[in-house]
Amino acid sequence: MSLAPGARIGPYEIVAPLGVGGMGEVYRARDPRLDRAVAIKILLSPHGASPTQLERFQREAQSLARISHPHICTLHDVGQHDGVAFLVMELLEGETLAERLERGPIPIDQALVIATQIAEALNALHRKDIVHRDLKPGNVMLTASGAKLLDFGLAKLRDSEYDDPAGQLTRSLSLTEYGSVLGTLPYMAPEQIEGQNVDPRTDIFSFGTVLYEMIAGRRPFAGDTRASVIGAIVGALAIAVIAVAAVAVFVWSRASVAVPPPVGKYGRVTFRHGNVSSARFTPDGQSFI
């Protein structure tokens, strides 16, 4: 079911389609009461929304409602119209980080500005005990006012899907008898792939992969198939994980965001991956060891 320009959903008037995602469609719309342009995400399914889809849609609304931050997309309203659930969000003008990366790597000074803003947004989530679980370039919008973090459909309060490395839609794939995983494969932390519980460290690992891609112009963990990508992440050499951890922790420390309590004379961000248990940096943020 697609909505034509001029159609109404609740009090909102549809202007034009903006995109299609795994759970529904996003439209540019107008709120005539406030004469304000908005974005509306509509949960659509030819056979009606499943309980899982409704749960994720509600999770996104609840997560966004808990947060007010200049680098996180703002939620304006939530409701249902003729049995269709919808979210009304801030309309963002610009391009996604994924679209920007199609033109090549980003100069390091610009990349650090974007990364700092993403880190600040993630820190705001983590302070509210929310783990995003799907940080990737496609979920970051670059606007005139800075980077904005999007899509909280997989966010979890303090499991299952994979994304095709070449695609955008997230699909379900059970991994173990006890559950499955949520996220976008090339940016997932090892514990996500293994179906384990996630926490803020999971987002920090994904943050490191995004920053690496911004600067290098390629993903740190790549492959031609899902199996090869999984092998690259879970079975990665220590040096690859250290590289991702290093870029993540350095920017994290420079972004004036909260980090876990210091251990000894060093701040510490822990990564749950084999023998590489932590990334450490000096309190002034100048050195990584």
N, C-alpha and C positions, 0 to 999 in steps of 0.2 A: 504494500500500500504506500504510494507516494502522494505527497501533498502538493497541490498546484499553488502557484502564487495567488494570493487573495484568500486562500482557505484559512479557516480559523480553528485554533485549538485552544479552548478556554477563551480568555480575552485577547489572545495574541494572534496577530495576522501574519501569515507566512509570506515572506518576500521572495526567497530563492533557496534552493538546496545548497548546502555547504560540503557535504560529504556523507559517506556510508561507512559504518564500522561494524564490528562483529555483533553488536547487540542492537543496532538500529540505525537511524538516520539523524543527521544534524542539519538544521535549517537556520538561515538568517530570518529573523522575524522582527516585528515591531509591536511594542506595547503602547497602544493608543492612549492609555490612561496617563502615562508619563511622557509620551512622545519620545520613547527610548528604543534604540536598536538593541536587540538581544540575540543570543543563540539558543535554539531549542533542540535538545536531544530527545528523540522519541523512540521508545522501546517498541519495536515492531516485530511481529512473527506471523507467518501465514497461518499458523495453527494456534495462535495465542501464545502469550509469554509463558515459559516454563517456570516452575518455582525457583530454579537456580537463577534464571535471568532476572526475575523480579527481586531476588535477594541481592544480586550484584548491583542492580539499579538502585535499590534502597540503600545499599552500602555506600554507593557513590554520593548520594544525596546527604547521608548522615556525615560522611567524612568531610565533604565540602562545607557543610553547615557548621562544623566545629572549628573551622579555620578562617581567619581573616588575615591575609598577608599580601603585600604588593607583588609577590612573584608566584602567586597561586590564583588560578582562575576563580572568580567569585560566583557563588550560587545566589540567584535572585529568588527563585520560586520552584516549587515541585507540586505536581498534581496529576490528575487523571481526567481524560476527556473521551467520552464514548468508549470506555474500556481500555484506552491507550494511555500508558504511563509516560510522563514527560518531565524533564528537568529544564529550567530556564536559567541560563548562565550569561555571564559577561560576554559580549561579542568582542572577540580579539581580532585585530587587523594585523596582518603580517604573514610570515611563513614559518613552517615548522623547522626545527633544527635539522630534521632529516632532509627536507627540501634544500636547505642551505648547503648541507654536506654533499649533495649531488654535484655541486660546482667545485668540490675539492676541499682540502683542509682549510681551517680557519687560522689566521695569524695568531700567534700565541698571546699577544696582548688582548685581543678581542676574545679569544677562547677563555682566558682567565676571568674576564668580566662576566661572561655568560655562566661559566662554571661556578663562580662565587654566588651568583644569584640563584642558581639551582641548589647549591649547598644550603643557602639561607632558607629556601623554601622547604627542603627536606628536613632541616633542623626544626622548623615550625611544626611540621607533621610529627616528628619524633617526640617533641615536647608534649604533644597531645596523645602520645602513645598510638600513633598511626604509622603503619609501614605501607609505603606505596605499592611495592612488589612488581611494578611494571615500568620502571624508569627506562626510557629509550629516547632517541632523538625525535621520533614521531610524537612523543608525548610532551614535548617542549615547544612552545610557540615563541618566536622572536618578534617582539613588537617594538614600537617606538619608545615605550616606557621600560623596556627590558624583557628578560626571559620570563615566561609564565609556565608553570607546571600544570599539565592537563590530565584528564582521564583517571578517575579514582575508582573505576569499576572493579578493580582487583584489590583495592586498599583493604588493609586488615587492622582492626583494633587489637593493642597489647593487653581443601586446597586444590580439573586440574587441568593446566593447559600449557601448550607450547605454541610458539609462533614459527611459521616457516621462515627460515633465514631470508628468503627472497620475497616474502609477502608481508602483508600487514594484518591479516586476520588471525586472531588467537584461537587455537583449537584445543580440544580436550584430548589428553592422552594419559591414561592411568599408568603408573610406574610400579607400584607395589600393592601388596594386599591391603595395606593400611591407608592408602590415599594416593593422591596425584599432586601435580604441581601447577602453580599459576605464574605466568610471566611470559616474556618474549625471549626465546631461546638464546640468541647471541649475547644478551646482556644479563643473563641470569647468573646468580652466585651458585657455587657448587651445592650448597645445602638446598636450594630451590629445586635443582635438577634431581637431587636424591629424595625429594619429597619430605624433607625434614621441616621442622618449625622454622619460621623466619623471624627476624628482629631487625632493628635499625642497621645493623652491620650488613644485612643483605642489600639494602638500598645504597649503602656506601660502596659496596663492591660494584654494583651497577653504575653508580656515579663515576667510578674510576674507568670503567669501560667506555662510557660516553665521552669523558674528557680525553681519553687516549685517542678515540676516533676523531674528535674535533681537531686535535693537533697533528696526528699522523695521517689522517685521511683514509684510514682503514680500521677495521675492527681488530682488537687484540686477539680474539679467539674466532677463527674462521674455519670454514669447511664447505664442501660441495653438497653434503648431505646432513641431515639431522644427527646421524650417528657420529659423523666426523666432528661436528660442532660440539656435541656432548663430550666426545673424547678430548677435544682441545681444552675444554673448561675443567672437567673433572680430573682428567689425567695430565693437566698442564705441568710443564716443568716449573720448578720453584721460581726461576728467574722471571717467567711470564707473569706469575701471580704477584711477585714482588713489584714488578713494573706497574701493574694496575694499582696495587696498594699504595705505591709511592706517589703516583700522581693524585690519587684520591685524597690521601692524608695531607699532602702538601697544600692543596687548595682548601681542603676542609679547615686546616689550621689558619690559613690566611683569610678565611671568610668571616672571622669573628663569630663562629658558631660554637655551640656547646659541644664538648667532647667528653668521653667517659672520664671519670676521676683519674688524676695522674697516678702513675706507678713509679715510685722513686723520684728521680729528677726528670723523668720523661713523661710526656702525654702519650696515651696509647689508644689506638683504634685496633680492635681485634678482628681478624678475618678467619672464619672457620673453614680452613682448607688444608688438610693434611699436616705436613710439618711446618707450613708457613702460618704461624698462629697469630702474628701481630705485625703491625707496621708502627714504628715509633718515630717521633720527631721531637726535637728539643723545644722547650717552652716558647722560645722566640720565633718558632716556625721556620728557622733558617736552615736547619739541617735535618736530613732524614737518615736514619740508620737501621 
